Amino acid sequence: MAMGNGHEGRDDRAVLLVAGLADLAVSTLGSALGTVRGLLRRSDTAQLVEEAEQELVARGRLALDRHAAGPPAHLEVLARHVLARRAGDDG
């Protein structure tokens, strides 16, 4: 790849990054398909599907709880700082 000015170098790097990501995605997809084929041959497939669903639901709850909580209110943070300072001054 030609390394002329800085823009060409960045463009080349971007192309290489995209190609690397695409290769990783294809490789991961191939591995996932092999795993799915193996799972379909098992006798306890229904139980595995149920367990996977339960795990996904639990992960979904955790993700929503983590992102829905939001930061504490600004005045609440200030009040906590004031209380902490007062407690430090009293001690």
DSSP file (Angstrom, degrees, kcal/mol; ACC not computed):
  #  RESIDUE AA STRUCTURE BP1 BP2  ACC     N-H-->O    O-->H-N    N-H-->O    O-->H-N    TCO  KAPPA ALPHA  PHI   PSI    X-CA   Y-CA   Z-CA
    1    1 A M              0   0    0      0, 0.0     2,-0.2     0, 0.0     8,-0.0   0.000 360.0 360.0 360.0 139.0    0.0    0.0    0.0
    2    2 A A        -     0   0    0      1,-0.1     2,-0.4     6,-0.0    10,-0.2  -0.493 360.0-159.2 -76.1 139.3    1.3    3.4   -0.9
    3    3 A M        +     0   0    0     -2,-0.2    -1,-0.1     1,-0.1     3,-0.1  -0.614  37.1 140.4-117.6  70.4    2.2    5.7    2.0
    4    4 A G        -     0   0    0     -2,-0.4    -1,-0.1     1,-0.1     2,-0.0   0.805  64.5  -5.3 -74.5-108.9    2.1    9.2    0.4
    5    5 A N  S  > S-     0   0    0      1,-0.1     4,-1.5     4,-0.0     3,-0.3  -0.241  83.9 -93.3 -82.1 178.3    0.6   11.9    2.5
    6    6 A G  H  > S+     0   0    0      1,-0.2     4,-2.0     2,-0.2     5,-0.2   0.803 121.7  58.9 -63.0 -31.6   -1.0   11.4    5.9
    7    7 A H  H  > S+     0   0    0      1,-0.2     4,-2.5     2,-0.2    -1,-0.2   0.911 104.1  49.7 -67.1 -41.7   -4.5   11.0    4.4
    8    8 A E  H  > S+     0   0    0     -3,-0.3     4,-2.8     1,-0.2     5,-0.2   0.898 109.7  52.3 -64.5 -39.0   -3.6    8.0    2.2
    9    9 A G  H  X S+     0   0    0     -4,-1.5     4,-2.2     1,-0.2    -1,-0.2   0.910 111.6  45.7 -62.3 -42.3   -2.0    6.3    5.2
   10   10 A R  H  X S+     0   0    0     -4,-2.0     4,-2.5     2,-0.2    -2,-0.2   0.885 112.4  51.2 -67.8 -38.1   -5.2    6.8    7.3
   11   11 A D  H  X S+     0   0    0     -4,-2.5     4,-2.4     2,-0.2    -2,-0.2   0.927 111.0  47.9 -63.9 -44.4   -7.3    5.6    4.3
   12   12 A D  H  X S+     0   0    0     -4,-2.8     4,-2.5     1,-0.2    -2,-0.2   0.916 112.1  49.7 -60.9 -42.8   -5.2    2.5    4.0
   13   13 A R  H  X S+     0   0    0     -4,-2.2     4,-2.5     1,-0.2    -2,-0.2   0.904 109.8  51.0 -63.7 -41.0   -5.4    1.8    7.7
   14   14 A A  H  X S+     0   0    0     -4,-2.5     4,-2.5     2,-0.2    -1,-0.2   0.908 110.3  49.2 -63.2 -41.9   -9.2    2.2    7.6
   15   15 A V  H  X S+     0   0    0     -4,-2.4     4,-2.5     1,-0.2    -2,-0.2   0.920 111.9  48.7 -63.2 -43.4   -9.4   -0.2    4.7
   16   16 A L  H  X S+     0   0    0     -4,-2.5     4,-2.5     2,-0.2    -2,-0.2   0.893 111.0  50.4 -64.3 -39.7   -7.3   -2.7    6.6
   17   17 A L  H  X S+     0   0    0     -4,-2.5     4,-2.6     2,-0.2    -2,-0.2   0.927 112.0  46.8 -63.2 -45.1   -9.4   -2.3    9.8
   18   18 A V  H  X S+     0   0    0     -4,-2.5     4,-2.5     2,-0.2    -2,-0.2   0.909 113.0  49.4 -63.8 -42.0  -12.6   -2.9    7.9
   19   19 A A  H  X S+     0   0    0     -4,-2.5     4,-2.4     2,-0.2    -1,-0.2   0.907 111.5  49.6 -64.2 -40.8  -11.1   -5.9    6.1
   20   20 A G  H  X S+     0   0    0     -4,-2.5     4,-2.4     2,-0.2    -2,-0.2   0.916 111.5  48.3 -63.5 -43.2   -9.9   -7.3    9.5
   21   21 A L  H  X S+     0   0    0     -4,-2.6     4,-2.5     2,-0.2    -2,-0.2   0.898 111.3  50.4 -63.3 -40.6  -13.3   -6.8   11.0
   22   22 A A  H  X S+     0   0    0     -4,-2.5     4,-2.4     2,-0.2    -2,-0.2   0.915 110.9  48.8 -64.0 -42.4  -15.0   -8.5    8.1
   23   23 A D  H  X S+     0   0    0     -4,-2.4     4,-2.5     1,-0.2    -2,-0.2   0.909 111.7  49.5 -63.6 -41.7  -12.7  -11.5    8.3
   24   24 A L  H  X S+     0   0    0     -4,-2.4     4,-2.8     2,-0.2    -2,-0.2   0.907 110.6  50.5 -62.7 -42.3  -13.3  -11.7   12.1
   25   25 A A  H  X S+     0   0    0     -4,-2.5     4,-2.6     2,-0.2    -2,-0.2   0.913 111.8  46.9 -63.2 -43.3  -17.1  -11.6   11.5
   26   26 A V  H  X S+     0   0    0     -4,-2.4     4,-2.4     2,-0.2    -2,-0.2   0.918 114.1  48.0 -65.2 -42.8  -16.9  -14.3    8.9
   27   27 A S  H  X S+     0   0    0     -4,-2.5     4,-2.2     2,-0.2    -2,-0.2   0.923 113.5  47.0 -63.0 -44.7  -14.7  -16.5   11.1
   28   28 A T  H  X S+     0   0    0     -4,-2.8     4,-2.6     1,-0.2    -2,-0.2   0.907 111.6  51.1 -64.4 -42.7  -17.0  -15.9   14.1
   29   29 A L  H  X S+     0   0    0     -4,-2.6     4,-2.6     2,-0.2    -1,-0.2   0.903 109.0  51.4 -61.9 -41.6  -20.1  -16.7   12.0
   30   30 A G  H  X S+     0   0    0     -4,-2.4     4,-1.9     2,-0.2    -1,-0.2   0.914 111.8  46.7 -61.8 -42.8  -18.5  -19.9   10.8
   31   31 A S  H  X S+     0   0    0     -4,-2.2     4,-2.1     2,-0.2    -2,-0.2   0.905 112.0  51.0 -65.1 -40.8  -17.7  -21.0   14.3
   32   32 A A  H  X S+     0   0    0     -4,-2.6     4,-2.5     1,-0.2    -2,-0.2   0.905 108.7  50.8 -64.5 -41.3  -21.2  -20.1   15.5
   33   33 A L  H  X S+     0   0    0     -4,-2.6     4,-2.5     1,-0.2    -1,-0.2   0.897 109.4  51.1 -64.0 -39.4  -22.8  -22.1   12.7
   34   34 A G  H  X S+     0   0    0     -4,-1.9     4,-2.0     2,-0.2    -1,-0.2   0.899 110.8  49.0 -62.9 -40.1  -20.7  -25.1   13.6
   35   35 A T  H  X S+     0   0    0     -4,-2.1     4,-2.3     2,-0.2    -2,-0.2   0.911 110.6  50.2 -65.5 -42.5  -21.8  -24.8   17.2
   36   36 A V  H  X S+     0   0    0     -4,-2.5     4,-2.3     2,-0.2    -2,-0.2   0.912 108.9  51.9 -62.8 -43.1  -25.5  -24.5   16.2
   37   37 A R  H  X S+     0   0    0     -4,-2.5     4,-0.9     1,-0.2    -1,-0.2   0.920 110.5  48.8 -59.5 -42.7  -25.1  -27.7   14.0
   38   38 A G  H  < S+     0   0    0     -4,-2.0     3,-0.5     1,-0.2     4,-0.4   0.890 110.7  50.4 -63.3 -39.6  -23.7  -29.5   17.0
   39   39 A L  H >< S+     0   0    0     -4,-2.3     3,-1.3     1,-0.2    -1,-0.2   0.863 104.1  58.0 -67.2 -35.7  -26.5  -28.3   19.3
   40   40 A L  H 3< S+     0   0    0     -4,-2.3    -1,-0.2     1,-0.3    -2,-0.2   0.753 101.6  56.7 -67.5 -22.5  -29.1  -29.4   16.9
   41   41 A R  T 3< S+     0   0    0     -4,-0.9    -1,-0.3    -3,-0.5    -2,-0.2   0.588  88.7  99.0 -82.9 -10.3  -27.8  -33.0   17.0
   42   42 A R  S X  S-     0   0    0     -3,-1.3     3,-0.6    -4,-0.4    -3,-0.0  -0.395  71.9-137.2 -79.4 155.1  -28.2  -33.2   20.8
   43   43 A S  T 3  S+     0   0    0      1,-0.2     3,-0.3     2,-0.1    -1,-0.1   0.709 101.2  56.3 -83.0 -20.3  -31.2  -34.8   22.4
   44   44 A D  T 3>  +     0   0    0      1,-0.2     4,-2.2     2,-0.1    -1,-0.2  -0.063  66.7 125.4-102.0  33.4  -31.6  -32.1   25.0
   45   45 A T  H <> S+     0   0    0     -3,-0.6     4,-2.6     1,-0.2     5,-0.2   0.886  70.6  53.9 -59.8 -42.0  -32.0  -29.3   22.5
   46   46 A A  H  > S+     0   0    0     -3,-0.3     4,-2.2     1,-0.2    -1,-0.2   0.908 109.9  47.7 -61.3 -41.9  -35.3  -28.1   23.9
   47   47 A Q  H  > S+     0   0    0      2,-0.2     4,-2.5     1,-0.2    -1,-0.2   0.904 111.5  50.6 -66.0 -41.0  -33.8  -27.8   27.4
   48   48 A L  H  X S+     0   0    0     -4,-2.2     4,-2.5     2,-0.2    -2,-0.2   0.903 110.0  50.1 -62.8 -41.1  -30.8  -25.9   26.0
   49   49 A V  H  X S+     0   0    0     -4,-2.6     4,-2.4     2,-0.2    -2,-0.2   0.915 111.1  49.2 -63.6 -42.7  -33.1  -23.5   24.2
   50   50 A E  H  X S+     0   0    0     -4,-2.2     4,-2.3     2,-0.2    -2,-0.2   0.917 112.3  47.5 -62.9 -44.1  -35.1  -22.8   27.3
   51   51 A E  H  X S+     0   0    0     -4,-2.5     4,-2.3     1,-0.2    -2,-0.2   0.896 111.5  51.0 -64.8 -39.8  -31.9  -22.2   29.4
   52   52 A A  H  X S+     0   0    0     -4,-2.5     4,-2.5     2,-0.2    -2,-0.2   0.903 109.8  50.3 -63.9 -40.8  -30.6  -19.9   26.7
   53   53 A E  H  X S+     0   0    0     -4,-2.4     4,-2.4     2,-0.2    -2,-0.2   0.921 110.4  49.3 -63.0 -44.0  -33.8  -17.9   26.7
   54   54 A Q  H  X S+     0   0    0     -4,-2.3     4,-2.3     1,-0.2    -2,-0.2   0.901 111.8  49.3 -62.5 -40.5  -33.8  -17.6   30.5
   55   55 A E  H  X S+     0   0    0     -4,-2.3     4,-2.7     2,-0.2    -2,-0.2   0.911 110.6  49.8 -65.8 -41.6  -30.2  -16.4   30.4
   56   56 A L  H  X S+     0   0    0     -4,-2.5     4,-2.5     2,-0.2    -2,-0.2   0.896 110.3  50.4 -63.9 -39.7  -31.0  -13.9   27.7
   57   57 A V  H  X S+     0   0    0     -4,-2.4     4,-2.4     2,-0.2    -2,-0.2   0.926 111.6  48.2 -63.1 -44.2  -33.9  -12.5   29.7
   58   58 A A  H  X S+     0   0    0     -4,-2.3     4,-2.3     1,-0.2    -2,-0.2   0.920 112.5  48.3 -62.8 -43.5  -31.7  -12.2   32.8
   59   59 A R  H  X S+     0   0    0     -4,-2.7     4,-2.6     1,-0.2    -1,-0.2   0.885 110.0  53.1 -63.4 -38.2  -29.0  -10.4   30.7
   60   60 A G  H  X S+     0   0    0     -4,-2.5     4,-2.6     2,-0.2    -2,-0.2   0.912 108.5  49.4 -63.2 -42.6  -31.7   -8.1   29.3
   61   61 A R  H  X S+     0   0    0     -4,-2.4     4,-2.7     2,-0.2     5,-0.2   0.935 112.2  48.1 -60.8 -46.0  -32.9   -7.2   32.7
   62   62 A L  H  X S+     0   0    0     -4,-2.3     4,-2.5     1,-0.2    -2,-0.2   0.914 111.9  49.5 -61.4 -42.8  -29.4   -6.4   33.9
   63   63 A A  H  X S+     0   0    0     -4,-2.6     4,-2.1     2,-0.2     5,-0.2   0.921 112.9  46.5 -63.4 -43.8  -28.7   -4.3   30.8
   64   64 A L  H  X S+     0   0    0     -4,-2.6     4,-2.5     1,-0.2     5,-0.2   0.912 113.4  48.8 -65.5 -41.7  -31.9   -2.3   31.2
   65   65 A D  H  X S+     0   0    0     -4,-2.7     4,-1.1    -5,-0.2    -2,-0.2   0.906 112.1  49.5 -62.7 -40.8  -31.2   -1.8   34.9
   66   66 A R  H  < S+     0   0    0     -4,-2.5     4,-0.4    -5,-0.2    -2,-0.2   0.890 120.9  33.6 -66.3 -40.1  -27.7   -0.7   34.2
   67   67 A H  H  < S+     0   0    0     -4,-2.1    -2,-0.2    -5,-0.2    -1,-0.2   0.692 115.4  55.0 -92.6 -19.9  -28.6    1.8   31.5
   68   68 A A  H  < S+     0   0    0     -4,-2.5    -2,-0.2    -5,-0.2    -3,-0.2   0.686  90.0  75.7 -87.0 -18.0  -32.0    3.0   32.9
   69   69 A A  S  < S-     0   0    0     -4,-1.1    -1,-0.2    -5,-0.2    -2,-0.1   0.917  78.3-171.3 -62.9 -44.5  -30.7    4.0   36.3
   70   70 A G        -     0   0    0     -4,-0.4     3,-0.1    -3,-0.1    -2,-0.1   0.136  34.8 -53.3  71.3 165.9  -29.1    7.2   35.0
   71   71 A P        -     0   0    0      0, 0.0     3,-0.1     0, 0.0     0, 0.0  -0.352  66.1 -93.8 -73.9 156.5  -26.8    9.5   37.1
   72   72 A P        -     0   0    0      0, 0.0     5,-0.0     0, 0.0    -2,-0.0  -0.295  53.2 -85.1 -67.2 156.8  -28.0   10.8   40.5
   73   73 A A     >  -     0   0    0      1,-0.1     4,-2.0    -3,-0.1     5,-0.2  -0.319  34.8-124.0 -63.1 144.1  -29.6   14.2   40.6
   74   74 A H  H  > S+     0   0    0      1,-0.2     4,-2.2     2,-0.2     5,-0.2   0.894 110.4  49.2 -58.1 -45.4  -27.2   17.1   40.8
   75   75 A L  H  > S+     0   0    0      1,-0.2     4,-2.5     2,-0.2    -1,-0.2   0.852 108.3  54.7 -67.0 -32.6  -28.7   18.6   44.0
   76   76 A E  H  > S+     0   0    0      2,-0.2     4,-2.1     1,-0.2    -1,-0.2   0.908 107.8  49.4 -65.2 -40.8  -28.6   15.2   45.6
   77   77 A V  H  X S+     0   0    0     -4,-2.0     4,-2.0     2,-0.2    -2,-0.2   0.923 111.7  48.7 -62.7 -44.5  -24.9   14.9   44.9
   78   78 A L  H  X S+     0   0    0     -4,-2.2     4,-2.3     1,-0.2    -2,-0.2   0.908 109.8  52.0 -62.4 -41.9  -24.3   18.4   46.3
   79   79 A A  H  X S+     0   0    0     -4,-2.5     4,-2.5     1,-0.2    -1,-0.2   0.895 108.1  51.7 -62.6 -39.8  -26.3   17.5   49.4
   80   80 A R  H  X S+     0   0    0     -4,-2.1     4,-2.4     2,-0.2    -1,-0.2   0.894 108.8  50.9 -64.1 -39.5  -24.2   14.4   50.0
   81   81 A H  H  X S+     0   0    0     -4,-2.0     4,-2.4     2,-0.2    -2,-0.2   0.913 110.4  49.3 -63.3 -42.3  -21.0   16.4   49.7
   82   82 A V  H  X S+     0   0    0     -4,-2.3     4,-2.7     2,-0.2     5,-0.2   0.934 112.0  47.9 -62.9 -46.2  -22.3   18.9   52.3
   83   83 A L  H  X S+     0   0    0     -4,-2.5     4,-2.4     1,-0.2    -1,-0.2   0.895 111.3  51.1 -62.1 -39.7  -23.3   16.1   54.7
   84   84 A A  H  X S+     0   0    0     -4,-2.4     4,-1.9     2,-0.2    -1,-0.2   0.896 111.4  47.5 -65.4 -39.6  -19.9   14.4   54.2
   85   85 A R  H  X S+     0   0    0     -4,-2.4     4,-2.4     2,-0.2    -2,-0.2   0.913 111.9  49.8 -66.6 -42.7  -18.1   17.7   55.0
   86   86 A R  H  X S+     0   0    0     -4,-2.7     4,-2.0     1,-0.2    -2,-0.2   0.907 110.6  49.9 -62.8 -40.3  -20.2   18.3   58.0
   87   87 A A  H  X S+     0   0    0     -4,-2.4     4,-1.1     1,-0.2    -1,-0.2   0.882 111.6  49.6 -65.3 -36.4  -19.5   14.8   59.3
   88   88 A G  H  < S+     0   0    0     -4,-1.9    -2,-0.2     1,-0.2    -1,-0.2   0.864 110.5  49.4 -69.2 -36.4  -15.8   15.4   58.7
   89   89 A D  H  < S+     0   0    0     -4,-2.4    -2,-0.2     1,-0.2    -1,-0.2   0.834 110.0  51.4 -71.6 -32.2  -15.9   18.7   60.6
   90   90 A D  H  <        0   0    0     -4,-2.0    -1,-0.2     1,-0.2    -2,-0.2   0.767 360.0 360.0 -74.3 -25.5  -17.7   17.2   63.6
   91   91 A G     <        0   0    0     -4,-1.1    -1,-0.2    -5,-0.2    -2,-0.2   0.436 360.0 360.0 -84.6 360.0  -15.2   14.3   63.9
